[in-house]
Amino acid sequence: MLVSASALFWGLQFAFLSPALALLLVTVFGASAGEVGWALAIYNAGGFVASLLVPAYADRARNYAGPMMACGGLTLALAGALAATTSLPLAVVALVVLGGPAGVGSSLLFAHLKHTGAAPGDVVRTRALVSFAWVAGPPLATFLIGGFGPRSILAAIAVVAVLNIATTAALRAPAVQASDSPAEEGRVPRGRVAVVVVVFIALQATNSATVSVMSLFVTDRLGLDVAWAGIALGVAAGLEIPALLLVGKLTGRVSGRLLLLTGCVAGIAYYAAMAFARGPVLLLGLQVLNAWFFATVAGVGLTLFQEIIPRPGLAAGLYANTRRLGAVVAGPLIALGSVTRLGYGTVFAACAAITVVALAGLRGGVSQYREEPSLPAGRISR
């Protein structure tokens, strides 16, 4: 119950902040569109660095709950700093110095689970709760902002930060990880780890690009009202939760590699069909494939990183950064929507091609590892 509550609160913390951040920068700090872009870029760059440094410290200390509590404290400080100033430069400094490290808390939760001997299925089910928070969080944030003003979201984030600190304090327990030797790192060739990282950056990029252009695709390519884009994304997000729960149930019975392969096949089918889709029925029906694709990337992907990288913090941090880097790579993909006759359907077609290449890389990068559930946590066989 503590792990479930912690996952829900960490998910809510950023489900509140991320959708509202651009609005806060404009309404509270008077940022222009260009300044919003720079502020978010600097903030995300700070988060990228923090998600490498903080988990590395946690790995060295063999302690993940302590840094998680610190992340909760930094979130509380961030909410206070943003509430106390109207200066855009000070707000950006607070986002980088406080918000960057605070954002690592969710990754540290999964590192803590790995360090304390949680089974892969438990990790995937915990990830489903984070997804649930992202389904509920943005509407709640919108309700608060509409009813009480933009700064009200800062109070909500502060409350969630206090709950994060409390649940993390209760989570503290002695680690039961069976293997703590640094020599474990030599068991997995770095080249193969690099292949898996690149593959997941590509997979995350396809998801980020298609989500970003969904509104334009629906209005420009399908000729539908923009509301259908929100409905389609909502259906996909809603289906993602049972898909993750199913992945968690199958983990241990079916190899993670096979689940990932089925997810990539579903992703290829989804992107290829969307490139030529017509009408709202097909738009919504295809979200089943989309949900399964992202559930395998989010659920099995996280456990795969924990399997091939013996240091739990580094594994969780690297996986989280595939999402950030994927969003960067998505930029050129989105630009394809304006240079071909297929319009924004080209973005989906390109994503299908990229997923095919990623599937080939996944087969090569993961096939060398034989899944052996009987091995102690952290041990990898070649």
N, C-alpha and C positions, 0 to 999 in steps of 0.2 A: 504493500500500500504506500509506503514511503517513497519507493522508487517511482511508482505511478504518479503520485502527487508531485514529486520533483520534476518529472518529465513534463507534466501538464503546466506547471508554473514556469519552467524555463521556456517552454514553447510560447506561452502567453506573453512573457516579457517581450519577446521580439516580434510576436504577432501584433502586439500593440504599437511598438516603436517603429518598425520598418515601414508599414503603410502610411503612418502619420508623419514621418520625419520630414518629407518634402513640404507638406502643408505647414508644419511648424516653422520651418525655415522661411517660408514666404510670409505667413500671417503674423508671426511673433517677432521674427528677426529682420523682416523686410528684404529678404533676398530676391534678386532677379532670377530669371530662368537660368542664365549662365552661371550665376553664383551658386544656385542649387546644384547644378551639375558638378561644379568644382568641389563643393562641400561634400557631396556624396562620394565623389571619387577619392578625396583625401581620407574621408572616414573609412571607406572600404579598404584603402591601402593600409591604414593603421590596423584594421581588423585582420588583414592578411598576415601582417608581421606578428601581431599578438598571438594569432592562432598557431604560430610556429614556436614562439619563444615561451609562452606560458606552459603549454603541454610539455615542452622539453624540460623545463624546471620541475614540473610535476613528476616526470619520468625519473629524473635524477633523485628526487626526494622520496620516490615510491609512495607518494601521498597525493590523492586527487580531491578528496573532500575538503581539505584545507584551502587549496587554491579556488575551489568552487565557492566556498564561503566568501573569499576575497572578491570574486567576481560579483557575487550578490551585493557586497558592500560598495563596490565601484558603481554598480547600477543605481544604487540608492544615491550615491554622490552625484552621478550624472543627472538624475532627475532633479536634484536640488540645485545643481549648477545651471541647468537650462531654465529652471523656474526663477532663478535669482538675477538673470541678466537679459538684456535685450540687444546686446552687441553680437553681431554675426561672427566676427573673428574669435571672440571668447567662446561662443557656442561651438565653433569648429574645433578649437583647442580642446574643449571638454569632450567632444565626440571622439577625438583621436586618443587623448590621454586616458579618459575614463571609459568611454564607450567601446573602444577597440578591445582592451583586455576583458571588459565585462561580457562581451559577446562570445567569449571562449567557454563560458559556463556550461552550455549545452553539450559541447564536445567533451568536456571533462566528465560529465555525467556518464557518457558511454565508456570513457576510459576507466572510470571508477567501476562500472559494471564488469568490464573485462578483468580488471585487476582483482576483483573480489570473487572471480570464478563463475560469473553468470554464463549460462548456456547461450549459444547463438540465437535460439528461438526467443529467449527472454529479451535479448537486445532488440530484435526486430519488433516484438510487441511493445516495447518501450518506445521505439521510434514511431509506432502508430499513434501513441498518445501525443507526441509532438505534432504530428500531422493534424490530429483533432484540434489541438490548440490553434493551429493556423486556419482551420475552417471557422472556428468560433471567434477568434481574436479580432480580425479586421472588421466584421460587423459590429462587435462590441465597441471597438475604438471609434467607429463612425458614429454610433449612437451617443457616446460620451461627448465627442467633439461637437456634434449637432445640438446637443442639449445643454452643455455646460461650457463650451468654448474650447479652443485648441489646447490651452494649458492644462485642462482637466486630465488629459491623457498622461501627463507627467505624474499626477497624483496616483493614477491607476498603476503606472509602472513602479512607483515607489512602494505601493502596497504589495505588489507581486514580488518585488525585490526582498522585502521583509519576509514574505512567505518562503522564498527561495533560501534565504539564510537559515530560517527555522528548520525546513525539511532537510537541508544539507547537514546541519548540525546533528540531526537525529540519524542521518545516514552513516555517520562515522562508524567504521567497524574495522577490525584487523583484516588485512588482505590475506586471501587464501590462494593466491596465485602460486602455482607449483613451480614455476621457473622464473627466476629473477636474474639469471646470469647474463651479463652483457655479451657473453660469447654467443648467445642465441641469435644476435643480429646477423652473424655470419652465415646462418643457415639458409637465408633467402638471398639469391643474387640480386644486387642492386639494379642491374639492367632489367630484370623481369618486374621488379617493383615499379621502375620508371615506366615500363610499358603499360602496366595496369593503371597508373596515375594518368597517363596521357589518354588512355581509353575512356576513363571516367570523366575527364575534362571534356572530351568530345561528346559523350552521352549527355552530360549536364548542359553543354552548349545547345544541343538540339532542343532540349526541354525549355531552356531559357528563351531561345529565339522564338519558338512557336507560341509560347505564352505571351511574349511581348507583342507579337503581331496579330494576335487573335482578333482584337477589335477591328483592326484594319482589314484583315482577311474576311471577316464576317460582313462588313459593310461594303468593301470594295469588290471583293471576289464573288461573294454569295448574294450580295444585294439585299441583305437582311438588316433589320434594326440592330443597333449596337447592343441592345439588351441581350440578344442571343449569345453574344460573346461572354457576358457575365454568367449566363445560364450554363453554357458549355463548360466554362472553367469551374463553376460551382459543382456541376455534376462530376467532373473529373476529380476534384478535391474530395467530394463526398465518397466516391467509389474507391479512392486511394486507401481509406482507412480499413474497410473490410479486406481489400487486396493485401495490405500489409499484415493484417491478422492471419490471412490465409498463408502468406509467405512464412510467418512465424510458426504456424502449425505444421507446415511441410518441412521446415528446416530440421534436419536430423533424420528425416525419412527419405527425402530426396536431396541429392547433392546440390549445394549452392551454385556450382558451375552450371548445372542443368537448368536451374531456376533462372539464372542470369541469361542463359541462351534463349529460353522461352520468352523472357522479357524483351530481349533485343529483337526477336522475330516479331513480337507484337508491336514493338516500336516501329519497325520497318513497314509493317502492314498499315499501321495508323498513319504515318507520314505520307506514304504513297497514296493511300486512299483519300486523305485530306487534300492533297494537291489537285485532285479532280472532283472533289465532293460538290454536290448540289443539294440545297435544301436543308431545313433544320433537323429533319428526322435522321438523316445520315450523320449530320454534324454531332448530334447528341449520342447516337448509337456508337460512333467510333470512339467515344470517350472511355468505353470499357477497355479497349486496347491501350489507350493512353494511360489509364490508371494502373493496369498491370505492368506496363513498361516502367513507369516511374516507381512503383512499389518495389520492383526487383532491384532497380538502380539504388533506391534509397535504403532498402532493408538489407538485401543480400550484399550490396556494395559495401556497406559499413562493416558487416561481419567479415567480408573478404579482406578488407584492409587490416582488420584486427588479426586475421589469420596469418597474413604474410609479413606483417610488421610486428615484431615481438614487443615493442614499446607501446603500451596502450595510448598514452597521450599523443605521441607522434602519429600513430595510426588514425586516431580520431581527428587530429588537427589537419593532417594531409587530406583526409576524405572531405572535411568541411571546406578546404580550400579548392577542391575540384569544382565546387559549386560557384565559388567566387570567380575563379579563372574561366569557368564555362560561360559565365555572364559576360566576361570581356570578349571571349571568342565569338559570342553570339552577335556582336556588333556587325562584323562583315556579312554574316549570314542574313541579318535583317536587311542590309543594304541591297541584297539581291532582289528584293521585292519591287524595286523601282527600275530595274534595268532589263527585264524580259517581258515578253508578251503574256506570259502566264501570271504576271503580277505577283501577289503575295503567295500564290500557290507554289511559286518557285522556291520559297523559303522551306516549305514542307518537303518538296522534292529533293532539295539539297540535303535536308536533315535525314531523309531516307537513305541517301547515298552515304552520308557520313556514318550512319548507324550500321550499314553493311560493312564498312571498313573497320569500325569499332568492334563489330562482332568477330571479324577475322583476327583482330589484335587480341581480343579477349580469349579466343580459343588458343592462340599461341602463348599468351602470357600466363594463363591459368592452368593450361593442360599439364604443365610440368609438376603441378602439386597434386598429390593424392590425398583426398580427404580421409582422415582417420579419427573419428570421434573419440577413440579410446586414448588418444594422446593427451597429456596434461595441457592445461591452458598455456598458450604461448609457444608450444612446440610445433615445428613445421617439418614434415618429411619431404624429401625430394623425390 
